[in-house]
């Protein structure tokens, strides 16, 4: 007979593994896009990169809000309230449409936003056609994130994986095609890059949408006569989602601010910062996959009224979700030159401080990644317990009062440079991750009957 720990671990892996690969596919799609844009020129790559970063930051905040669909659907399944599953999905879909319409307008006018943020006329001129085409992909991206959360709650994430693999393959056609005119497609330059993003977003939404329609029939989810009233009763969704969006906003702005501060320390410090950030983004995808899995499993057991199982799911999510990425982070510690070889021209970098700086930062990154993964998984597990307001307070103190203030003080006031910037960031994440993990343990323990 399988023990509850093994059974729960397998359930977490079943949800997380496909999500991890799909998140990595998204990272690779960005790489394909940058490679195609880079052939247009440095100015085009930079302008599109800035516009995409700002646009995606806004969308990530909204996607955090929409992640509540996984909590509500999984909780309803755990409580054996199958009649509430489809209304929970419909809530997220109509909120995606409402917010997506407003966000589409904002992204369409992103050129004006960049001008207000102090970007030069050349950047604004290049970013404007990209942003206008890119805005067509905002709505399907939000709808796709809702369907992805729904699939995770039903433990059907392999479909998400297959959709993302197909999207990754399509990127090799539409990116060079719409930018440079390959494969018989029109050469649209930087606007083509934005249009390619939109095409990929619509593709993955439509394919996952068709699968979702099939899945609803396959598992025979009922549509109650009160579905419309339940779907429009969105206050529980909003009450949970707004604090989550706040946490996502705080985290996004924190990393953006640290990136800007690294630029004030000189080109070599900024280059080292970007290299290490690019690397740790890969193991973080592992933590993020387990964070999503922990959220829906904790929500399921919370809905079922089984506090012990909810606690077990969250703690196992933390244990497995931190062990795997830490092994990845440790890899370049033994051979940092391998990482340098990927990002730098060795002849050009040999006379700079970048290699030595990257080697030092990798040590900090191992600590950083532990607590970054911890805060992601613990905060998602707390969402499964419908606890989002206190985590927002913890994140505000950890990210800003400790993380950003500490990073600035260590880097500039104490003169520790880029090392101080990273130690400050690690300190803020350590505070946030530790307190969130402790809160989950205490809250889950208190709910064991």
KERO-359022 format. One line per 4 residues: their letters; for each residue x, y, z of C-alpha. Coordinates in nm, 4 decimals, padded with zeros to 6 digits. Layout:
KERO-359022
a> X,Y,Z ~ ...
END
This chain:
KERO-359022
xxxx> 00.0000,00.0000,00.0000 ~ 00.1381,00.3429,-00.1031 ~ 00.2096,00.5775,00.1870 ~ 00.0349,00.9177,00.1910
xxxx> 00.3721,01.0966,00.1496 ~ 00.4645,00.8965,-00.1594 ~ 00.1163,00.9348,-00.3076 ~ 00.1229,01.3104,-00.2493
xxxx> 00.4754,01.3413,-00.3899 ~ 00.3652,01.1615,-00.7064 ~ 00.0617,01.3909,-00.7364 ~ 00.2840,01.6978,-00.7045
xxxx> 00.5257,01.5620,-00.9656 ~ 00.2401,01.4776,-01.1995 ~ 00.1267,01.8413,-01.1939 ~ 00.4650,02.0121,-01.1690
xxxx> 00.6785,01.8238,-01.4232 ~ 00.4801,01.9232,-01.7358 ~ 00.4464,02.2795,-01.6069 ~ 00.8227,02.3062,-01.5538
xxxx> 00.8924,02.1986,-01.9119 ~ 00.6246,02.4360,-02.0434 ~ 00.7747,02.7275,-01.8468 ~ 01.1189,02.6425,-01.9850
xxxx> 00.9664,02.6393,-02.3338 ~ 00.8428,02.9940,-02.2721 ~ 01.1972,03.0978,-02.1785 ~ 01.3299,02.9379,-02.4986
xxxx> 01.0681,03.1195,-02.7066 ~ 01.2015,03.4476,-02.5677 ~ 01.5502,03.3345,-02.6701 ~ 01.4304,03.2627,-03.0258
xxxx> 01.2657,03.6047,-03.0388 ~ 01.5795,03.7845,-02.9208 ~ 01.7961,03.5938,-03.1666 ~ 01.5679,03.6957,-03.4543
xxxx> 01.5463,04.0563,-03.3363 ~ 01.9217,04.0797,-03.2878 ~ 01.9720,04.0371,-03.6615 ~ 01.7820,04.3617,-03.7197
xxxx> 02.0302,04.5555,-03.5070 ~ 02.1212,04.6468,-03.1521 ~ 01.8778,04.9392,-03.1388 ~ 01.5834,04.7240,-03.2496
xxxx> 01.6714,04.4491,-03.0024 ~ 01.6992,04.6970,-02.7163 ~ 01.3793,04.8850,-02.7979 ~ 01.1693,04.5709,-02.8400
xxxx> 01.3274,04.4240,-02.5278 ~ 01.2359,04.7260,-02.3148 ~ 00.8802,04.7356,-02.4495 ~ 00.8345,04.3608,-02.3986
xxxx> 00.9750,04.3791,-02.0441 ~ 00.7303,04.6545,-01.9444 ~ 00.4379,04.4827,-02.1187 ~ 00.5112,04.1429,-01.9679
xxxx> 00.5535,04.2951,-01.6222 ~ 00.1989,04.4324,-01.6416 ~ 00.0662,04.0991,-01.7677 ~ 00.2482,03.8971,-01.5005
xxxx> 00.0747,04.1012,-01.2313 ~ -00.2650,04.0242,-01.3880 ~ -00.1736,03.6572,-01.4351 ~ -00.1004,03.6411,-01.0617
xxxx> -00.4509,03.7733,-00.9989 ~ -00.6028,03.5163,-01.2361 ~ -00.4172,03.2279,-01.0689 ~ -00.7021,03.2198,-00.8169
xxxx> -00.8914,03.0007,-01.0664 ~ -00.6682,02.7080,-00.9657 ~ -00.7501,02.7613,-00.5982 ~ -01.1260,02.7885,-00.6463
xxxx> -01.1554,02.4957,-00.8875 ~ -00.9281,02.2654,-00.6883 ~ -01.1028,02.3589,-00.3632 ~ -01.4415,02.2834,-00.5173
xxxx> -01.3169,01.9427,-00.6347 ~ -01.1790,01.8635,-00.2891 ~ -01.5098,01.9584,-00.1292 ~ -01.6935,01.7447,-00.3893
xxxx> -01.8789,02.0503,-00.5152 ~ -01.8394,01.9687,-00.8833 ~ -02.1232,02.2057,-00.9671 ~ -01.8973,02.4978,-00.8673
xxxx> -01.6078,02.4030,-01.0964 ~ -01.7372,02.5551,-01.4208 ~ -01.8640,02.8761,-01.2540 ~ -01.5133,02.9173,-01.1090
xxxx> -01.3661,02.8855,-01.4580 ~ -01.6217,03.1267,-01.6034 ~ -01.5389,03.3834,-01.3349 ~ -01.1754,03.3832,-01.4376
xxxx> -01.2592,03.3953,-01.8082 ~ -01.4819,03.7001,-01.7889 ~ -01.2383,03.8781,-01.5586 ~ -00.9637,03.7944,-01.8116
xxxx> -01.1740,03.9534,-02.0851 ~ -01.2498,04.2626,-01.8795 ~ -00.8955,04.3264,-01.7573 ~ -00.7459,04.2107,-02.0871
xxxx> -00.9387,04.4732,-02.2824 ~ -00.8041,04.7523,-02.0603 ~ -00.4512,04.6112,-02.0647 ~ -00.4586,04.5806,-02.4436
xxxx> -00.5212,04.9538,-02.4695 ~ -00.2371,05.0247,-02.2249 ~ 00.0102,04.8073,-02.4165 ~ -00.0995,04.9554,-02.7489
xxxx> 00.0066,05.2978,-02.6160 ~ 00.3266,05.1625,-02.4580 ~ 00.5382,05.3972,-02.6691 ~ 00.3915,05.6936,-02.4817
xxxx> 00.4508,05.5165,-02.1506 ~ 00.8177,05.4598,-02.2378 ~ 00.8522,05.8279,-02.3253 ~ 00.7162,05.9198,-01.9813
xxxx> 00.9676,05.6772,-01.8268 ~ 01.2504,05.8736,-01.9838 ~ 01.3338,05.6572,-02.2852 ~ 01.4925,05.8388,-02.5773
xxxx> 01.3100,05.9318,-02.9015 ~ 01.4825,05.6520,-03.0987 ~ 01.3727,05.3862,-02.8496 ~ 01.0158,05.5206,-02.8458
xxxx> 01.0018,05.5349,-03.2272 ~ 01.1180,05.1729,-03.2586 ~ 00.9126,05.0403,-02.9665 ~ 00.5819,05.1925,-03.0831
xxxx> 00.5153,04.9658,-03.3854 ~ 00.6309,04.6646,-03.1836 ~ 00.3968,04.7466,-02.8941 ~ 00.0973,04.8073,-03.1189
xxxx> 00.1331,04.4650,-03.2793 ~ 00.2291,04.3033,-02.9484 ~ -00.0910,04.4335,-02.7853 ~ -00.2971,04.1939,-02.9994
xxxx> -00.1542,03.9098,-02.7926 ~ -00.2472,04.0436,-02.4482 ~ -00.6006,03.9046,-02.4321 ~ -00.5189,03.5495,-02.5507
xxxx> -00.2216,03.5345,-02.3139 ~ -00.4453,03.6112,-02.0141 ~ -00.7081,03.3636,-02.1316 ~ -00.4384,03.0990,-02.1787
xxxx> -00.3142,03.1540,-01.8229 ~ -00.6687,03.0954,-01.6944 ~ -00.7000,02.7701,-01.8881 ~ -00.3545,02.6621,-01.7680
xxxx> -00.4636,02.7128,-01.4060 ~ -00.7832,02.5190,-01.4746 ~ -00.5837,02.2300,-01.6260 ~ -00.3514,02.2274,-01.3239
xxxx> -00.6476,02.2073,-01.0846 ~ -00.7756,01.9036,-01.2772 ~ -00.4204,01.7556,-01.2830 ~ -00.4121,01.7621,-01.6638
xxxx> -00.0933,01.9624,-01.7152 ~ 00.0497,01.7300,-01.9816 ~ -00.1830,01.9037,-02.2257 ~ -00.0219,02.2367,-02.1338
xxxx> 00.3186,02.0829,-02.2010 ~ 00.2164,01.9598,-02.5465 ~ 00.0682,02.2983,-02.6355 ~ 00.3859,02.4795,-02.5315
xxxx> 00.6103,02.2382,-02.7243 ~ 00.3983,02.2995,-03.0348 ~ 00.4145,02.6759,-02.9724 ~ 00.7925,02.6554,-02.9381
xxxx> 00.8144,02.4808,-03.2752 ~ 00.5874,02.7416,-03.4339 ~ 00.8113,03.0186,-03.2983 ~ 01.0918,02.9043,-03.5299
xxxx> 00.8621,02.9830,-03.8231 ~ 00.6710,03.2965,-03.7255 ~ 00.9544,03.4836,-03.5541 ~ 01.2066,03.4833,-03.8414
xxxx> 00.9161,03.4763,-04.0884 ~ 00.7370,03.7920,-03.9767 ~ 01.0581,03.9772,-03.8832 ~ 01.2814,03.8928,-04.1819
xxxx> 01.0380,03.7533,-04.4399 ~ 01.1423,03.3879,-04.4128 ~ 00.9127,03.0992,-04.5132 ~ 00.7253,03.3224,-04.7567
xxxx> 00.5862,03.5486,-04.4837 ~ 00.5987,03.9296,-04.5126 ~ 00.9071,04.1000,-04.3688 ~ 00.7622,04.3429,-04.1122
xxxx> 01.0767,04.4165,-03.9110 ~ 01.0323,04.5106,-03.5481 ~ 00.6524,04.5243,-03.5868 ~ 00.6699,04.1650,-03.7094
xxxx> 00.8247,04.0630,-03.3771 ~ 00.5231,04.2006,-03.1920 ~ 00.2848,04.0362,-03.4367 ~ 00.4691,03.7041,-03.3983
xxxx> 00.4186,03.7204,-03.0194 ~ 00.0475,03.7796,-03.0785 ~ 00.0210,03.4878,-03.3253 ~ 00.1878,03.2535,-03.0759
xxxx> -00.0414,03.3745,-02.7960 ~ -00.3549,03.3163,-03.0034 ~ -00.2278,02.9748,-03.1165 ~ -00.1668,02.8393,-02.7669
xxxx> -00.4929,02.9841,-02.6325 ~ -00.7034,02.8345,-02.9143 ~ -00.5403,02.4912,-02.8902 ~ -00.5671,02.4767,-02.5094
xxxx> -00.9208,02.6137,-02.5360 ~ -01.0249,02.3290,-02.7668 ~ -00.8656,02.0802,-02.5283 ~ -01.0502,02.2390,-02.2337
xxxx> -01.3844,02.2011,-02.4124 ~ -01.3030,01.8339,-02.4716 ~ -01.1888,01.7887,-02.1113 ~ -01.5075,01.9374,-01.9670
xxxx> -01.7089,01.6790,-02.1593 ~ -01.4622,01.4025,-02.0806 ~ -01.4829,01.4431,-01.7025 ~ -01.8540,01.5297,-01.7240
xxxx> -01.8480,01.8517,-01.5263 ~ -02.2056,01.9661,-01.4588 ~ -02.3409,02.3067,-01.5584 ~ -02.5836,02.4035,-01.2802
xxxx> -02.8927,02.6120,-01.3498 ~ -02.7429,02.8838,-01.1271 ~ -02.4140,02.8972,-01.3259 ~ -02.4631,03.2564,-01.4428
xxxx> -02.5330,03.3930,-01.0944 ~ -02.2378,03.2005,-00.9506 ~ -02.0093,03.3118,-01.2317 ~ -02.0897,03.6779,-01.1734
xxxx> -02.0433,03.6514,-00.7949 ~ -01.6767,03.7389,-00.8294 ~ -01.6076,03.8953,-00.4880 ~ -01.4333,03.5852,-00.3408
xxxx> -01.2155,03.5734,-00.6543 ~ -01.1291,03.9434,-00.6288 ~ -01.0697,03.9270,-00.2525 ~ -00.8102,03.6533,-00.3014
xxxx> -00.6669,03.7812,-00.6274 ~ -00.5944,04.1466,-00.5504 ~ -00.3370,04.0749,-00.2754 ~ -00.1703,03.8201,-00.5050
xxxx> -00.1474,04.0822,-00.7781 ~ 00.0037,04.3165,-00.5188 ~ 00.2715,04.0603,-00.4308 ~ 00.3528,04.0090,-00.7996
xxxx> 00.3794,04.3852,-00.8491 ~ 00.6126,04.4261,-00.5510 ~ 00.8372,04.1444,-00.6701 ~ 00.8479,04.2644,-01.0307
xxxx> 00.9328,04.6207,-00.9351 ~ 01.1959,04.4962,-00.6879 ~ 01.3873,04.3066,-00.9563 ~ 01.3467,04.5915,-01.2040
xxxx> 01.4833,04.8379,-00.9464 ~ 01.7840,04.6155,-00.8692 ~ 01.8542,04.5857,-01.2418 ~ 01.8511,04.9641,-01.2745
xxxx> 02.0783,05.0001,-00.9707 ~ 02.3252,04.7523,-01.1208 ~ 02.3553,04.9866,-01.4186 ~ 02.4666,05.2665,-01.1863
xxxx> 02.7620,05.0512,-01.0803 ~ 02.9088,05.0418,-01.4294 ~ 02.8884,04.8314,-01.7443 ~ 03.0900,04.5407,-01.6030
xxxx> 02.8747,04.5118,-01.2905 ~ 02.5584,04.5304,-01.5006 ~ 02.6891,04.2603,-01.7367 ~ 02.7706,04.0282,-01.4450
xxxx> 02.4271,04.0930,-01.2955 ~ 02.2503,04.0072,-01.6220 ~ 02.4509,03.6872,-01.6702 ~ 02.3725,03.5481,-01.3247
xxxx> 02.0070,03.6575,-01.3463 ~ 01.9729,03.4813,-01.6819 ~ 02.1076,03.1594,-01.5327 ~ 01.9038,03.1487,-01.2131
xxxx> 01.5876,03.2032,-01.4132 ~ 01.6164,02.8406,-01.5279 ~ 01.6116,02.6705,-01.1842 ~ 01.3423,02.9164,-01.0734
xxxx> 01.1129,02.7613,-01.3371 ~ 01.1450,02.4363,-01.1416 ~ 01.0391,02.6095,-00.8200 ~ 00.7525,02.7803,-01.0019
xxxx> 00.6205,02.4500,-01.1332 ~ 00.6156,02.3037,-00.7823 ~ 00.4634,02.6264,-00.6484 ~ 00.1672,02.5858,-00.8838
xxxx> 00.1388,02.2182,-00.7910 ~ 00.1508,02.2923,-00.4171 ~ -00.1166,02.5595,-00.4551 ~ -00.3743,02.3344,-00.6200
xxxx> -00.2984,02.0338,-00.3977 ~ -00.3239,02.2390,-00.0787 ~ -00.6474,02.3939,-00.2083 ~ -00.7846,02.0488,-00.2888
xxxx> -00.7223,01.9131,00.0605 ~ -00.8366,02.2383,00.2198 ~ -01.1631,02.2061,00.0283 ~ -01.1880,01.8447,00.1438
xxxx> -01.1507,01.9596,00.5052 ~ -00.8346,01.7517,00.5560 ~ -00.5883,01.9880,00.7258 ~ -00.3207,01.7212,00.7741
xxxx> -00.3180,01.6377,00.4032 ~ -00.3065,02.0089,00.3114 ~ -00.0070,02.0577,00.5408 ~ 00.1622,01.7499,00.3948
xxxx> 00.1089,01.8739,00.0375 ~ 00.2577,02.2156,00.1131 ~ 00.5582,02.0826,00.3012 ~ 00.6356,01.8234,00.0348
xxxx> 00.6054,02.0922,-00.2291 ~ 00.8651,02.2942,-00.0415 ~ 01.0946,01.9974,00.0100 ~ 01.0938,01.8694,-00.3482
xxxx> 01.0578,02.2104,-00.5099 ~ 01.3688,02.3453,-00.3355 ~ 01.5934,02.0406,-00.3699 ~ 01.5804,02.0084,-00.7478
xxxx> 01.6590,02.3728,-00.8399 ~ 01.9356,02.3963,-00.5787 ~ 02.1156,02.1153,-00.7587 ~ 02.0948,02.3185,-01.0790
xxxx> 02.2187,02.6365,-00.9102 ~ 02.5154,02.4467,-00.7680 ~ 02.6312,02.3287,-01.1124 ~ 02.8143,02.6462,-01.2227
xxxx> 02.9782,02.6845,-00.8808 ~ 03.2188,02.4066,-00.9701 ~ 03.2851,02.5325,-01.3214 ~ 03.1824,02.8978,-01.3593
xxxx> 03.3790,02.9237,-01.6848 ~ 03.1090,02.7156,-01.8542 ~ 02.8491,02.9807,-01.7768 ~ 03.0865,03.2575,-01.8843
xxxx> 03.1498,03.0789,-02.2122 ~ 02.7780,03.0856,-02.2941 ~ 02.7338,03.4587,-02.2376 ~ 03.0720,03.6194,-02.3055
xxxx> 03.3359,03.6393,-02.5712 ~ 03.6341,03.5065,-02.3760 ~ 03.8898,03.7194,-02.5582 ~ 03.6921,04.0381,-02.4970
xxxx> 03.6106,03.9599,-02.1349 ~ 03.9527,03.8363,-02.0244 ~ 04.0769,04.1822,-01.9322 ~ 03.7649,04.2798,-01.7371
xxxx> 03.6342,04.2128,-01.3870 ~ 03.3238,04.0362,-01.5217 ~ 03.4475,03.6726,-01.4888 ~ 03.5602,03.7208,-01.1277
xxxx> 03.2406,03.9085,-01.0415 ~ 03.0193,03.6381,-01.1909 ~ 03.2100,03.3715,-00.9941 ~ 03.1468,03.5595,-00.6671
xxxx> 02.7817,03.6265,-00.7460 ~ 02.7173,03.2596,-00.8147 ~ 02.7857,03.1884,-00.4464 ~ 02.5268,03.4482,-00.3459
xxxx> 02.2916,03.3118,-00.6126 ~ 02.2853,02.9689,-00.4449 ~ 02.1575,03.1316,-00.1236 ~ 01.9351,03.3665,-00.3189
xxxx> 01.7744,03.0811,-00.5140 ~ 01.6964,02.8812,-00.2014 ~ 01.4891,03.1619,-00.0510 ~ 01.3456,03.2812,-00.3826
xxxx> 01.2097,02.9321,-00.4408 ~ 01.0924,02.9133,-00.0804 ~ 00.8939,03.2351,-00.1014 ~ 00.7355,03.1296,-00.4324
xxxx> 00.6262,02.7865,-00.3098 ~ 00.5187,02.9018,00.0376 ~ 00.3142,03.1933,-00.0981 ~ 00.1402,02.9625,-00.3472
xxxx> 00.0709,02.7073,-00.0725 ~ -00.0827,02.9847,00.1382 ~ -00.3083,03.0731,-00.1550 ~ -00.4372,02.7175,-00.1301
xxxx> -00.5423,02.8004,00.2270 ~ -00.7120,03.1204,00.1005 ~ -00.4504,03.3283,00.2835 ~ -00.3269,03.6196,00.0710
xxxx> -00.3490,03.9432,00.2733 ~ -00.0890,03.8625,00.5396 ~ 00.1559,03.7336,00.2741 ~ 00.1173,04.0711,00.1014
xxxx> 00.2258,04.2472,00.4231 ~ 00.5207,04.0099,00.4627 ~ 00.6234,04.0649,00.0997 ~ 00.6006,04.4431,00.1357
xxxx> 00.8385,04.4390,00.4326 ~ 01.0692,04.1732,00.2873 ~ 01.0950,04.3018,-00.0686 ~ 01.1082,04.6740,-00.0015
xxxx> 01.1905,04.7590,00.3604 ~ 01.4602,04.4910,00.3801 ~ 01.5473,04.3781,00.0258 ~ 01.5616,04.7023,-00.1708
xxxx> 01.6780,04.9162,00.1217 ~ 01.9419,04.6597,00.2142 ~ 02.0608,04.6243,-00.1441 ~ 02.1009,04.9991,-00.1847
xxxx> 02.2684,05.0430,00.1536 ~ 02.5172,04.7594,00.1047 ~ 02.5959,04.8529,-00.2556 ~ 02.6256,05.2312,-00.2275
xxxx> 02.6373,05.3418,00.1372 ~ 02.8838,05.0721,00.2443 ~ 03.0512,05.0606,-00.0954 ~ 03.0184,04.6845,-00.1550
xxxx> 02.9119,04.7372,-00.5151 ~ 02.7332,04.4640,-00.7088 ~ 02.8102,04.2090,-00.4355 ~ 02.6254,04.4242,-00.1839
xxxx> 02.3349,04.4613,-00.4229 ~ 02.2934,04.0840,-00.4423 ~ 02.3448,04.0265,-00.0697 ~ 02.0736,04.2824,00.0024
xxxx> 01.8390,04.1120,-00.2411 ~ 01.9158,03.7735,-00.0840 ~ 01.8489,03.9169,00.2619 ~ 01.5055,04.0423,00.1587
xxxx> 01.4137,03.7116,-00.0011 ~ 01.5437,03.5195,00.3020 ~ 01.3168,03.7221,00.5304 ~ 01.0167,03.6825,00.3012
xxxx> 01.0655,03.3121,00.2257 ~ 01.1286,03.2165,00.5879 ~ 00.8282,03.4038,00.7246 ~ 00.5959,03.2711,00.4546
xxxx> 00.7109,02.9128,00.5193 ~ 00.6607,02.9571,00.8942 ~ 00.3169,03.1080,00.8381 ~ 00.2120,02.8177,00.6185
xxxx> 00.3270,02.5636,00.8765 ~ 00.1433,02.7390,01.1597 ~ -00.1729,02.8056,00.9611 ~ -00.1898,02.4522,00.8217
xxxx> -00.1237,02.3050,01.1667 ~ -00.4029,02.5123,01.3205 ~ -00.6504,02.3657,01.0719 ~ -00.5828,02.0038,01.1576
x> -00.8929,01.8807,01.3309
END
